[in-house]
Amino acid sequence: MEASDCVKPSSDQTFVERWIVTPAETADELAALLSEAFDAPAATHLDPETGRCRISLYLPAERPLPPEREAGLRKLLAALRQAGILPRTAILRRRLLPPEAWADSWKRHFPARVFGGAILVRPSWSTKRPRPGQAEIVLDPGMSFGTGQHPTTTFCLEELARLCRRPGPYSVLDVGTGSGILAIAAAKLGCRPIRAFDHDPEAVRIARENAAANGVAEQIRFATVDLRRMRPVQRGREAIICANLLAGILERAAATLASRLRPGGRLLAAGILEEQFPAVQAKFESLGLLLEHEKSEGEWRSGTFRRPAV
């Protein structure tokens, strides 16, 4: 889910940074558009003070965009500005980064962050260290989604921290695990047992590697599973289900997810656009779950649903 994840370039090349600044509510769509145009991943950095995002792409200097594609992209951006979808200041810019400069530009987009006071997530180059009692996750940005930068991942991490303050341990199911960050966080917070799956075998491989690098590989059972092929169960056993998925997937799989919650269990539903949340909420409530907590950030809205205790 996380739009700010991307692949680190190698340090022996000269790179060009192409960037644009836009309001947070248009950042994800614009990042996807630019990623497709340049055939490269985009990094999105939100400035919490201004509410604006800087979308950056790091491209090898020797492989510029063909002139006709460059012209077409600029024409499209101009049309979006004229239609009021983008502000007039949203101009695609360019600067050359010598080999010694790109690394600092890259790292600026991925600072260490603390979630719920209990979880520190930092890239390997960060010198920030956890305070006493904080769980530490070391995770570099890569091809699989999930470094804690995106609002939906932030919500899930903060809710895990909140729920795991109570005496446990708690069983956790991480659906669509991506980088494995939520399963790793659950393990660091003392949850047991933990199962995590994704439909993408490459994501599962990377999640396993990330868990091993953080010393919790033996505590998480990873698997390649397609949620669409799963069916509801008779008696749920999960205390916490993390479902950082798109709204359409959540709605279609709602019965399957809800059935796996034990009485008193919580479902963390994220990855939902603001206007799509009421439909997702209605679906889960029709299955007997209650909305316990919700949070909006930018265009995203996430919620924690609880199965009433018997």
N, C-alpha and C positions, 0 to 999 in steps of 0.2 A: 503493500500500500504506500510505501513511503516515497514521495516524489524526489526527495533530496539525495537518494542513494545513487551512487554511480561508481565507475571504475577508475582507479588511480592510474594516471599516465606514468610512464617511466621517466626517470630523472635525466636521461642522457639526450633528450630531445628539446627542440625549441617549440613552444606552443603558442597558439593564439587563443586568447580568451574572448569569446563573444558573449555579451551580457545585455540584459534588459531589466529595468526596474518596473514593477507592476504592483497594484494592490493585491493583498493576500487572496481575495476571493477569486481572482482570475489566474492565480499562479499555477495551479496544477494543470489546467487546460493548456495554458501557454507553454509550460515546460514540456508537455507531451507533444505539442505542435513543433517546437524547436528541436526536440529530440528526433522526431521523424524527419524533419527537413535536413538536419545535419548528419543523421544516422549515427548519433552519439548520445550518451546519457547526459542529463542535465542535473546540476546541483542547484538546490533552492535554499536560500538563506533568508529567514524571516527576521526583520528588525522589529522587536516587540514594542519599541517606543513609537515608531511611525506607522506600524501595521503594513508596511510594504515589504515585498520580497524582491531580492536580486536573484535572477535566474542566470546561471553561468554555464557555459560549455567550454571545455578545454580541448582544442583541436590541434593536431600536428600542423605546423606552419607550412609544411611542404605539400599539404593536401587541402587547398582552399576549396570552398564551395564553387561549383561551376557558375559562371556569370549569369546564365539564364535562370538557375535556381535561386541565386542571390536576389535577382531582380524580382522574381515571383514572390519570394518571401517578404521582401520589403513592400511590395504592392499589397499583399494580404494584410500586413501589419498596419499599413496606412488606412486600409478599408475598415479595420477594427477600431482604429482611433476615430475615424470619421463617424462611425456608427455609435460611438460613445462606449463601446465595450472596453476599450483601453484608453487611459488618459493620454493627452497630447504629449506628455513627457516620456511616454514609453517608447523609446527609440532603441533599436538594436545597435549596440556599439561594439567596438573592436579594439584590442590592444595586444601587442606582441609581448610574450613572456619569455625571457631568456631562461636557459635550463636551471639556473640557480634561483629563479624567482617563482616558478610555477608552484613549487611545493608549499610555500607560505600562502599563496593565493588559494590553493586547494584546502589547506588545513583550516583556513579562516571559516569555512562553511561548517565545520564539524567540531564545535567546542564540547568540552566535558559538561554534563548536565546532571542535576540531582532531581530525583522524582519522589514526591511524597516524603521527602526528608530521609528516606530509607534506602534508596538505590542510586548509586553513582554509576553513570555510563560514560566512559571516556574512550577516545581513540588511543592507540598505542603511543602516539607521540605526545600526549598530554602528560604534564607533570602533576596534575591535580590528584590528590590521594583521598581516600574515604575517611570520614570522621569515625570515631568509635561507634560501633553498632550499625554502620552503613554497609550494605552489600555493594560489592564492586564488580562491574562488568566491563571488560576491555573488548571493544568491538570496533574494527575499522570499517569504513564504508566500502561496499562491494556490490556485486551484481544482484544479490538477494536483498529484498526490501527489509528495512528495520534497523535503524540506528537510534531511534528515539527522537528524531527531529520532527517527525510529522505529528500533527495534533492527535490523530487517531491512536498512534503508538503511545504518545504521551499519556492519553487518557487511560489506556490499559495498564501502563506501568504505575501510574498514580493509584489506580484502583487496586492493583495487586498489593502495593505498599499499604494501603488503607485496610484492606481485608485481612492481610496477614499479620496485622498488629494483634489480632485476637489469638488466643491459644489455639494451636493446631495439633498435628499437621493437617494440611488440606490436600486432597487429590485435585489435580489440575489437568485439563485437556486443552491443548493449544491447537486450534483449528486454522490451517493456513499459516504455518509457522514462519515461513520466509527465512530470515536470518537466524531464527531461533531465539531472538532476544527475550520474548515473553516467557518461554519455557526456561531459559537460563535464569531470568530474574526470579521465577517461581522457585527454582532449585536453590538459589542463593538465599531466598527468604525462608527456606526450611520446609517447603511443600513436598509431600510424598503421597502416593506415587505421581509421576508426571508422564503424560503421553503427549506427543506432538506429531502432527502430520501435515503434509502438503501434497498437492497433486503433481508438483514438479519435482522429479528426482534430483535435479541439480540443486534446487533449494534445500532439499533434505540433506544432500551431501555437505553443503556449506554449513547448514545448521549444526550437523554433527561435529564438523571441524571447529566451529565457534564454541560449542559446548565443551569440547575437549580442551581448547585453548583456555577456557575459564574454569577447568577442573571439575566439571559437573557432568561429563559424558555418561558416567555410570548411573546417574540419577534420572536420566531422561530416556524414554523409549521412543525413538523416532521411527516413522514409517511413511512410505509413499502411498497415499490413499486419496481417492477422488470422493469428495463430500457428496457429490450427486448420486453416488452408488450406495450410500449408507441409508439405512432404514431406521425408523424409531425402535426403541427398545422398551421392554415392559417395566423395568425398574432401573432408574438412573442411579449412578453411584458417584458422579463427579460433584465435588464441592464448588469448583470454579471452572467455568469454560471461558476461554478467551477466543472471541470470534471477530477478528479485525478483518472484515470482509466487505465487499460491496453490498449495497442495499438489496439488489435483486437476488444475490446469492443467499443473503440472510433470510429473505422472505420465503424463498423456495425450500430452504433447509430448516426452517423454523421448527417444524414438528420433530425432526431428527435431533436437533440441538436441545430443544426443551426436554425431550424424553430422557436425555442423558444426565439431567440435573437431579441430584438427590433433594429431598425436602430440606429447605433452608439454603440450598445452593444458589450461587450467583452466576449469571451469564453476562459477560462483558461484550456488548455489541458495539462495534466501532466501524469506521469506514463508510459512514452514512452522510450523505449530503443533507443540509438543513431541511430542504423541502421534501425529502424522502423519509424523514424520521417518523412522522405521524403514521405512515402506512406500516413501517416496521414495528412501531410500538403497538399498533392495533393487532398485528399478527401475533406477537408474543403474548399480549394480554388475552387474546382469544384462546390461547393454550394454557391459561391459568397462571402466567407469570405477572409479577407486579413491578412497575418501574420504580426503582429505589433511588436512583441518582442519575442525573444527566448533566451534560456539559456541552456548551457550544464554543467553538473557536474558529473564527473565519467562516468559511462555508460549510464546515463539518460539525456534526452533532453526534454525540455518542451517549450510550446509556447503560446502566447496570440494572438487570432484571433479576428478581428474586422469586424462587419457587417457595410458596408459603410452607412453613413447617407443619407437619400433620399433628 
